[in-house]
Amino acid sequence: MNDPQSVDRGPLSGFRIVDLSENMAGPFATMILGDQGADVVKVESLRGDQIRRTGSGSGGMAAYFANLNRSKRSIALDLLRDEGQQILQRLFDDADVVIHAYRPQAAEKLRIHEAAVRTPARARLVYVEIVGFGKTGPLAGRAVYDHVVQALSGFAALQSDPSTNTPMLIRQGVIDKATGHVAAQSITAALLRRAATGVGQSISITMLDVALNFLWPDGMMNNTAFSVTDPRPPAANTYRLTPTADGFISLMVLTDAQWAALHPALDLAPPGERTHPERLREARERLAQMPTTEAIAALTAHDVPCAPVVALDQIAAHPQVIANDAVRVVDHPVLGPIRQPLPMPQLKGMDVGALRPAPRLGEHSAEILAETGFASHEIDALVAAGVVGVA
């Protein structure tokens, strides 16, 4: 990889984020901010973030971890020892942002709850906690993962197959990632506010609340108004794949112009008095007899929105993905060549090939301690005592 210091570090250059989060939501947020130039110090236990060992990988690093922890430095500390806590407090002194996703009891045990972090000398600090169901209420403090929030928030119900009414989960961490985006935007907004007021912020982001906000605009169309005089089928019913003779396509017909184009595109008889559902059923019957490439060509020629279902191992090779330069191959010092999507948003000077690769556990411990004022012999003693881990 290129030297991370050889390019413009981005608009958040100069801000330091001390990141104590694990798994997906918090790390996704801080990776976004790191991509934009923030100095993200990932504080890990001596065992490391558990997703270092989750899923496929190589050399002791999972691809899952690499995909969520680019643009960060790692320091490994034993926070259950006083010496580890003393180091952490010094990191807090230099931080603009502290973020974690621990439940209250664990946060207090590690002394990273706000009462322990927020001091008069740290009035400018932006303190961020990510919680599951909420800080109060009957479910406060419960263990939570994305799957669980999907069930409670309505996402699983929304995915139900209309023919069987069986609820289903979205098979990836959609709530975690939405929470990460909300956290990143909230942190940026808090730093902007601090620039005007000189005062930091306390931010609590609840995954359940994020899920409801994410679900609401279209998922709750039929549950927004208390009185509905013009009921319509839920928008979720349009999210169906259409079989072809050799695969599947996604087809969406919404505007009058698209409905008018559908029948000539598939060489069907004029619709006459047939309803939209009847016309769509007729179109699907015709598409089931057509090869995917032929179906896409016919629909596209009449400007009907459609796309083939692309297998995961074929996405990076799709001509449009290549045209967008949306996925690049970069070198990782542990994993070797890896595919990475371009960081979003694309700002001038940002290049995924020049960004810092996901670190090994404790890879930057000595470097960060030196920046924090520890002498070489002190660092050596902390490592020898098992307070600090190094790669």
N, C-alpha and C positions, 0 to 999 in steps of 0.2 A: 504494500500500500504506500501511497505517497505520504510524505511527512504531513501530519495534521496541521502543523503550524505554517505550512507553505502557502495556504490559501486563506481567503477571508473567512474568519471563524463564524461570521453571521451576526445578526442583530442582537443576540443575547450575550455576545462576548463581554466578559467582565463580571458576569453574575455567577455566583457559586451556589450550587444546589447540593445539599447533603441528603442523599436518598437512602432511606432505611427500608424501603418497600421490597417485596418479593412477588413472585408469581407474575401476573400479567398487567393489571390495571396501573399500578404505580410505575413499574418499569417502562411501560409503553409511554406514559406521560413524560417521564424524564428523558427517554430516548428522543422524543420529539424536540424537547427543549435543548438537549445536547446537540442534536443535528443543527439547531439554529444558533449554536455558538456557546451555550452555557457550559460552564465547567461542572460536570456532574460527578460527584464523589459517591460512589456506591459503597455503602458500609455493609459488610457481610459478616456473618458469624464465621468461626473457623472452619465450619463445614460448607459454608457458602449457601447461596440462594438454592432452594430445592430444585428449581427448574434447570439448574446445571446438569442434573441427572435424570431429566424427564425426556423420554423419547429418543429418537435416533440421533447419532452424533459420532464423534471421533476424538481420540486423545483426551477423553475425560470432559469434553464440552459438548452439550446437546445443541442441535441446531435451533431448538426452541429458545434456549438462552441467548444464542447469538442473534436471533431475530428480534429480541427485545432489549438488548443491552449494548447496542452500538453507541459510540460517542460518549463513553463513560470511562472513569478510572475506578479500580477496585482497591479497597483497603479491607483487610480481614481483622476483626477485633473480637476479643472475648469480653462482651459487655456485662457479663455477670461478675467480673472482677473490678475492683476499684480502679486499678490502673487503666483498664479499658474504658471505664467511664470518664476518667480524667482526660483521656485522649479525645473522646467523643465531645466533651464539653468545649475543648479547644477548637474542634472542628465547627461546633455551633457558633463560636465567637466570630469565625470568619465567614459564616454562611449568610447568604441572602434569603435562602429558602431551605426549610426542612420539611421532608415529606415521609410519611410512613403509612402502613395499612394494617397495623396491629389492632386487635381488640383491646378494650380499655384495660383489662387485667394484665395482659401481656405488656402493654405499653408502660404501665406503672412499674412492673417488674424490671423492665429494661431502662426505666427512668427516662423515657422519651415522651411521656404525656406532657401536655402543654404547660402545666404548672411547673414542671421540672425544667422545661426548655426556655420558656418565656421569662426573661429577667429584665429589670429596668435598663440594663446596658444593651439589651437586644430588642429595643422597641421597634426597630426597623425590620425585624425578621418577619418573613411570610411563613406561617406555620400551617401545614396542610395534613389532614388526616383523611384517609379513605375508609369508610365503614360499610358494612353490609346492608342490614335492614334499617338501621337508624341508631341514634344514641339514646333514645327513650322509646317507651312503648313495649308491648308484650314480646316482641322479637329482638329487642336490643341485646347486643352482646353475643348473639348466636354465631356459630361458625357458618360461613357463607362462601360458596363458590358461584361462578357464573351460572352453572346449571340450575342451582337452587333459586337464584333470583329470576331466571327465565320462567320457572314454574309459578312463582308467586305474583309476578308482574303482569301476566297475561300473554307473554310471548309464546309459551307452550300451547296455550289455548288457541291463539291466533294461527298457529301452524297446523291445526287439526285438519285432517283429510275430510272434506265435506261428506264423502260417501260413507265413512266409518265413524266420524266424530271422535277419532282417537287423537289426543293431543301429542305433539312432538316437540322436541327441542331443536333449535338451530344448532347444528353440529360444529360449532366453534365458539370462541369466547366473545360473542358480540357485545354483551353488557360490559365485560372487562375492558374491551377496546373503546367502547363509547365513554366509559368512565375515565379512561386514560386521556381521551381527547378533551373531555370537560375539565379534567384536572390541569392539563397543559394550558388551556385557554384561561382558566381561573388564575393560575399562577402568573401568566403574562399580564392579565388585567390588574392583578394585585401589585405587581411591580410598576406598572404604569401609574396606578393610583399613588403608590409610595413616592414616585418621582414628584408628584404634585403636593403631597401632604407631609412627606418625611416620616410617615408612620406605616408600619407593616399591617398585616391582616391575619386573622384566624379563619381558616377555611375548612369546613367539614363537608365532604362529598359522600353522599349516600348512594350506593349502587342501585338500590330499589328506586330512589327518586330519579336517577339518571335513566333507568329502564323505562319508567313511566313517561318521562319527557320524550324519549326516543320513540316509544310506541305510539304516543297520543295522536299526532297529526292525521295519520291515515288509519292506524290500527283501531282507534277509538272513534271513528267517524259516526258510528251508530250509537255511541254511548256518551256523546258530548252534550247535546241538548236534552233537556228533560221532556220536552214535548216535540215529537217528530210527526209532521203532517205529510211528508213525502218520503216514506221509507224506501231504501235501496239496498240491494245486496252488498255485503261488506266488500271493501276493496281487496281484501285478502283472497277473495274467490278468483280474482284475475291472475293470481300467481300460480299458474299451472303450466307444466311443460306439455308440449304437443308432440306425440310420437310421429316419426316419419318411417319410411320403409326400412331404414338402416340406422336409426338413431333418434335423437330428440332435438327439437328447437324450442326457443322461447319466442312467443308471438304476442304482441300487444296491439290491439286495435282500439283506439280511444276517440279520435276526432271524426267528424262527419266525412272529411276527405279520405281518411284511412278506411272507414267502412265502405265508402263508395269504390275504393280501389281494390278491396279484398276480392270481390267476385271476378273482375276481369283478370286479376293477377293469377288466379287459380283456374281460369277458364270455366267458371261456374255460371249458371243461368242467372239472370237478373233477380234480385231478392224479392221483388214484388211486395207482398204484405208480410213477409216473414219477419219475426222479431230478431233482435240482435242475438240472443242466445241460440235461436234456431239457425241463424246464418253462421254463427261461429261453429256450431256443431257440424254443419255441412262442410265448412272449410277444413275442420280437423279430419273429417272422414276422407277428404281428398288428399290432404297432406300425408295421411298414413300410408298412401299408395305411392308417394313420391320419394325418391332418394333425397337425402338432406341437402346436398349441393344444389340439386334442381329446385327444391323448395325455396331455399334461401335466394337463389338467383331470381326466381319468379316474383317473390314478394318484394325484394329489394328494387327490382325494375319498376315497381309501382309505388315505391316509397312507403311500404308497410313495414313498421319497425319489427325486426326479427334478428335472431342470432342463433348459431348452433351451440349445443352444449359441448364445451371443450374439456377434455380430460386434464386433470391437474398436471400430469407430466408433459402436456403439450402447450400449456399456457405461455411459457417463455418463448416458444418458437412461433407463436401466432404472428402473422405479418403486421397486424396493427400494434401489437405490443412491441415488436421490433421497431416499427416506424416511430413510436412514441419514445423509444429508448427507455421504456418503463422498468425493465429488469436488466440489471448489469451483473456481470461476473467480476467479483473482486477477490483478492487474496486475503485469507485469514491465517494468522500465524499458527493456529492449532488445527483448524478444519481444512486448510488448504483453499482451493477455489470454491467460492460459494456464490449463489445467486442472491441478490438483494434488490428490492424495489427501490426506486428513487424516493428519497425522503420528501414528505409533503409538508408545507407547500414548497415548490421550487423557487428559491430566492436567488438573486444574482450572487454568483460566487460559490454556491453550494454544489458539491460533487460527492456522490456517495463513495466514489473510489478514494476520496481524500479524507473521509471521516475515520475517526478512531475505531478500530475493530473491537468487538466485545472482548472484555479483558479476561485473563486467567484470574483465578481466585487469589487475591492479595498481590496482584502483579504490580500495583503502584503503591503498596503500603509504605515502603521506605521513602519514596519520592514525596508522597503526601505528608508524611511525618516531618520530613526535612523542611518542607514549605511552611509547616505549622510551628517550626522553631525547635524541633528536637535535634540534638547533636548526634553524630554518627554512633558514638559509643552508647548513647541512650537508646537509640533504635536497636542496636545489636543486643542490648540487655533485654529489651522488651520482647524481641523475637526469641531469645534464648529462654525467657521465662514463660513462653507460651501465651503471652498476652496479645501479640501481633502475629498474624500469619503472612508469609510471603510466598510468592510463586516459585 
